[in-house]
Amino acid sequence: MTASPGRVPPTPDTVVFRILGPLQVTGHDGPVRIPPGRQEVILAALLLEANRVVSTDYLVDLIWDDEPPDTARTQVQICVSRLRKVFTTARIAAAITTRPPGYVLKTEGDQVDAALFARRVADARASARSGGLTEAVELLCAAAELWQGDCLSGVSSDTLRSKALQLDEERLTAAETRIELELALGRHHQLVGEIQQLVRVHPLRERLRGQLMLALHRSGRQAEALESYRVGRDLLVEELGLEPGGELRALESAILAGKVPPAAGPGGRGADRAERDGAHGAVRAGAGTGPGRGAATAAPARADARSGTGPDPVGDRRPGGDAHPAGGVEAADGADPAAPAAGVRDSDGSGRHGAVADGRDRARPAPPEGASYREEIPRQLPADTSDFVGDEAQIGRIEQTLLGAGGRRAVGLAVIVGKPGTGKSTLATHIAHRLGDGGFPDGQLYCDLRGTGSPATSAEVLGRFLRALGIPGPVIPESQDERAEMYRTLMASRRVLVVLDDAASEAQIRPLLPGSRDCAVLVTSRVRLTGLPGAHRVELDIMGTEHALELLVRVIGADRVQRELVAAEALIRTVGGLPLALRIVAARLAARPHWSLASMVHRLSNERHRLDELTHGEMTMRASLSLTHDGLAAADRRLLRLLSLAKGPTLPGWLAGALLDDDRPFPSDLLEPLVDVQMLDVVGVESTGGFRYRFHEIIRVFAREQLAAHDEPAAQSAALGRMLGGWMSLAEQAHRRIYGGDFTVLHGGAARWEPPAACVDELLVDPLEWLDSEHTNLVQAVEHAAEAGMDELCWDLATTLTTLFEGRGYFDDWERTHQLALEAVRAAGNTRGTAALLGSLGVLYLGRSQQAESRTALNTALGLFQELDDRRGLALCHRDLALLERMRGNEDHALTLYDRALRDFDRVGDVVGRAIVLTQSAQIWMVRGQAPAAQDRLDEALGIYRSVGYTGGQARTLRRAGQLLQSQGEHERAVRTFSEVLELCRDTGDVIGEGYLLRDLGHANAEVGRGEAARGFYAQALSVREQIMDQGGAALVRLDLARLLMASGGAGERSRSRELLESAVRAFRDRRMEPELVEAERLLDSGLLPARPLIAVPSQVRAPVSGAVVASVLGSAVGSAGSPVVGSDAVHAPVTESAAGV
């Protein structure tokens, strides 16, 4: 931005990342915390190279120097994934994308303070070169104010700090440049103190010392100026063995000889030479011996340097008004907008070329030789809309751009973009009428450029505009370049508003831009047109409810809207707030006053006929969409149609590759042409860095209509199969990455579509996090497969997703997807699919304490697997039935079933399945007091988990080892073990596991008499359980805490314990947790002191099963970033310690 005289431009709200000082990030709702350490270092490295690729190897070296662990690259991936999640949560419009050989942080404009600093410094130098010294000083002061300390201070990386010194040096150089300019403006008195401070910090910088000498000399302090030289010379000789440079010696000689020229001062002669020749004629930017000592530190800009002491000494003496700025809108074909066209002279024959801003007494250019024309004032605007509704603040900003509020140096240019039907043309026409002759007395030119379908040529439009301006047809040149020259010449002496409606590209627009700053151009387009420098861009979106209701009121009347307010809001939702669709609906209702708004909602509810309903006279939604659709390339039209097959609320980029069977490494590139014309919206960035896309619902309906009309059913089915096969492939690979292989799961033979390997690696950095982020799409993929009769893929995807359903507590989705899939496989006679689904449902029922239903489902599945001789299926059923028997107290039968499961898992090579059985059966030996047998099983399980890299299994096994130690009285060792696993949970963001371990630590500390410590752990555990809405688990912690408080014996503690028990009783009763309910009621009724806190392993094992039992069966707590490593969420079922994490 350009500062007005005496005013420093404020730091814009667009700054998101600050590195000019401590690393700071600002999100939508305020400051965002970046964890210190690896994430902070990686973000700092990416910001220093914003919009450039930073290699993974470089990031590894930054963090670990010369000794990176084997998992270094994976850990970098996890850190990047977490940063992406932070960006998404904080709604930060910047993306970390994967680009070989590493990552790139994509930022725009002034999102990084260093980029804003560089822009302000560059703008200042440009102003100085053109003579605007005061403006240059203001910009440099604004640049200095961005600094809050040394670059990246506090970031723990010597390599990065070394790199950051480059920015520190640029800061100091900018300060020197500003001082030089202020010396040229005669501000030497005010500068002395600041320069002295800088010289003290940087005593070897000759440029600064020369500036100090000059300021002192011009302030009448010649002796001090010479003393400063002598001190500097002594330092250079003593420390570097060098004499001062020639420029500094020359300045000393000039002072001694009294030949230093005086400062130009405000408006004085020579100020315009300051940047070119140096303020004192000797010291120039870059002179000296380098940064010297402490060069990374520069004093902040002085407050008194922000304002000038008079008018710009040069800026007001430019002939013909302001020059065309480098950053403004270029004239057509690069022509100088200030230059007259060949053969055209001013009407007085002088050849002068200028314009008067108010439009009076202008010098008109003469017509080409041999021609004449009459001066015309064009009035080409279409009719305005009387019932227009819009955002007044937005309109005001566009009008300011067009009118040139605050002064400008180039043609005012505003671009209104948006998807079809958002009211771009209506808004532009309305604004143009509002400005009218008052703003543009020489007329308004308008042209419909016809979009991308059959766009008007620039030469064609120029011909029309020249005729409108009074040039006879025979005189209009043939070539586009000559037409553009004549057009600019005519517009140079006028104040005209040009409205270019439905533009197709920047190339179409550039020849139509006047060169005069007194004119303005308002463009509408479905394409974003980002290649127009200096344009004020406005993106129209759907109407908010308030404006939409206002439009309905204006068209059909307040009474009808008020009578059916609920229906009016439903109507707005049905058309997705799209202004054109809403206006059509309102017009139809106005034409039929006997129609109710509710009846209109009903008519629009049928998707097949919705576009038929959105037609009224010449207004038709289908036609508006067709204009954009028809302008797309054939391949892009096909992709648009196929994307309508997807049912999810948002779409990932890889889907485009699946639908087109295109295996390019970055399939989201296929979607960019649709985004460019706003037929598809980018609605966010995934935690993995990829973009998310969304259809407007009416555009989706249009695309489905086109799909039915142009694509054969077989082609649609093939594309659908690839899309669903892609979901299946990714879910399958996510499971493998969680477990270390295809363990504890059954798969079918449905065809997969494999996304590119690079795409998979980026998506599945954190596999459970990816499953969770795509939760809705994955569930809808199961439903879609069931609807399409793809029974094999349907059951396979549903059962594979139990990793997600269990890990995040989506138990309703678990049941719904399995029931849908069960209908599909039974209808198809798919025996194996039926068995797999029943086995998985048996586990779900067990977690809900529905033991009868669980037994029926598991036994039926077992029988089907026996018919099929499916050993993996048999192993899973035996394991799950063993858990059921264990929970019912039939330990001997449970051990028999566990042995069968072990044999079957061994036969199919499922080592993780074996480890889960060992961990579960170890609890029986713990209950029986046979610690060595239990320990042997836990040790073997731990070894297996480590061999396959299954972190979640390791964590749960270590937790069981801690409970075994506790049962043997080894409480201190148990505390250490629990603490180790708790840290693992916290490192990986596993809030669920953290809750289990905090309760374990409460038990262990209570056992050794550390009551205060136990109370603290219980309080933390309760907070975690409430945070994840696990009411059953929270009730158990309240019971623990109540016991502890009752043991203390104080009246206050007993009162608090009663409150806790009453709350626990309600939760136990709601969740049918009978043993816990009996215990809590007994304590509540008697008020007796319990013998000991609830920690004994037998009571844990025999307690009723909960939703977390699922973790013990599937072992799906994983330990990757943000994923459970110990237990599982249990929102819909009681959580008991028997189930927690195996």
C-alpha angles and dihedrals in degrees: 000000000000118000122229114231110286095010129102112212111243122241104269123239088241092079105107103159124048120192098152089097126351114000108265132174126195121199133187093283100035140280117007121211116229110195111245117246125037099004091048092049093048093048091048091051092050092048093051087056098034112176090010127098117259113197122235090231090058091051090049090052091049092056104036105020108204101345110058117169121243089257094052097113091047091050090051089052090051092049091050090048090053092049089052090051090050090052091050094047092047091045092237112171096221128095135210104211130186113246121164125286091022141320140317127205106217113209133166135216114325099351090118117054091217090059091050089049091052092048093050092049091049091048090050092053091048090051091049092051090053092048100260097128096157092051090047091054092050091051092049090050089051089050091051092051090064090070119094099173137313114342111275093353110181096027108128101230125098091196092056093045088053090052091045089059087077089065091044088055091050088052091055093044090053090051090052091050092051092049090051091053092047090051087054089053091054099252095132095127093058094044102056097085095046094048091048089055092050093047090052089056095040105029095163098055104107095194092059092045091051090051090051091050091050094048092049093047093049089048090058094257099120096152092054090048091055091044089054088054092050092049091049093048092051091051093049093049094044099045104028105018090235136125118229116274122267095258093055091047090049091053091051089051091049091052092049091048094044091237101124108125116237121252115273091229125195107334092353127138117274098028089112089059095054098096093039101046104021125260095265098029095250116048113075136178111283095019119134138049100302133267097323122186117353094358092155092072123075128174116246119260116274118253092226091058091069099078130058126227097224145349121318104279093218110014095077095053100066111124118241096012128288121346121246105269123233092236097047132093110294120232118246115296092356094292119157104257090208094057122089120237117261112280095011120117134177115270092257090056093239097119091230115145118205145114139220111229097219093057096237125124092002122176105239120210114242120247120259115283113288094013137096135193140181119238111251130192105211120217102183104147119128117238118290123240112251095201095046116156121190149135106288093198090054092047090050092054092051091049091051090053092051096044093047097237109196094017130282140204101219140039112296109248128187124176122198113198133176145129121287113293099022093117101252096148093043091052094047093049092047093051092046091053092047091054093041121140093336091068099026110026094173093065146263125273119203134184134171102223091195098232124244098320100075103346121201114248120243090237091054093051093046089054091053093047093048091052090048089053091055104265111141115237096245091055096053109105121242100228122075093228093056091046089052091051092051091046093052091047093053092045094047092080097039140074104225134159114221118200115197108188124201098359119193103202147348090257090060092052105042097075089050095058115105117228095223120097088214091070128073135203127210115194131188122195144157086221119073095234095206092167095079108099117222096012121146103227124204122187114205118210135175120310119265117237094256095055092040092055089047090055091050090049092052094049105037102018136259095265095062093045093047092049092053103027094145091050090047091055090046089052091053090050092047093058091039093239091288106160098217093048090047092049091051091050091047091049091051091049091048090052091050108042090173091064116095122222088238090058089053090052089052092050091052094047092080102084093198092062100030096106090048088058092049094073129099123163108307092346111095129158093205092057092049091053092043091059090062095037093052091052092059124096115259093253091051092049089052092050091050090054095047093048088064087071089073115090102191122111091240132021131221119226096243089066090077091061092050094049093049095035088237116151100193112144094243105039093171087076086075089065097054096087089056091048090048092060093039097243086123127035129216103224104176150323124274121233084252091058098253122126125252120220134200139189121224102240094243091050088050090053089050091049091050090050089053090046092056091048100047111025126069117234091246091055091048091050092050092051091047090051091053092048094050090041088056091054089048093050094050093046090049093050091046089056091050092052092049096049100028092248145356092313130149092005139097122222132193133214101257116137117262130208109216116215114217113286093241090053092049092049091052094047097045102046084118104022099189091046089053091049089051094047090052094041096121095044092048093051090048089049089059090049091047092051090051092050091048093050094244092143098164094053090040097060093039093054093043094053093042089056092062084091087066098037093052097039094053101028097248093153097151090054089047092058096039096051092045094050091050091048091045090057090050096050094044091051089051095044091241103164099180092048090050091052093047093050094046091050091052092046089051089061091048092051090049090055090052093052090248093136097164093052090045093053092049094049095045095046092048090050090047091054092050092049089050089054089051094041087228104166097189091051090048091050092053093048094047090050093050094044088050090056090049091052091046091054090050090053096253094130098161093052089045091055091050091053091046090055091053090049091051092053092050094046089050091051092055095038096243100154096172090052087054092049092052091052091049091051093048095046090047088068091061090055089047090055091049091052094245098134098169092056091047092047092051091055093046092049092051092047091049091052091052093049091050093049093057096036095244100158095180092057091049092052095049092047091051089050091053088048088055091052089050090053089049092052088054093052094255092132099155092051088046090053090052092049093048090047091053092053091044090057090050089053092050093046091054096041093246102157092171094055089044089060092054094048094047089056091048089053090049090055094046094049091046089054093058094044099256094137098166092050090047091050090052093051092047091050090052091047090051091051091052093048091050090047092057091040093241097153094174092053091045089053091054091053090049088054090051092048092047091054091050093049092047089053091058090063099214121138092232092050092049091051091050091046090054090055090050093048093049090053091046092050091055092051094045091050093049091050099041093240093158104176092047091045091053092049095047093047091049092054092044094050097043103031086211122155110253118235094239141339119280105267107115114126095222092060089049094052096046096046118111116280119257141190089277089064083081088070090056092051101042099026089213100149100115117183099223118130111308094357130119115264099175114025142349138255115265109190096151101040140044114275115219131175090244089071103034111123098335 
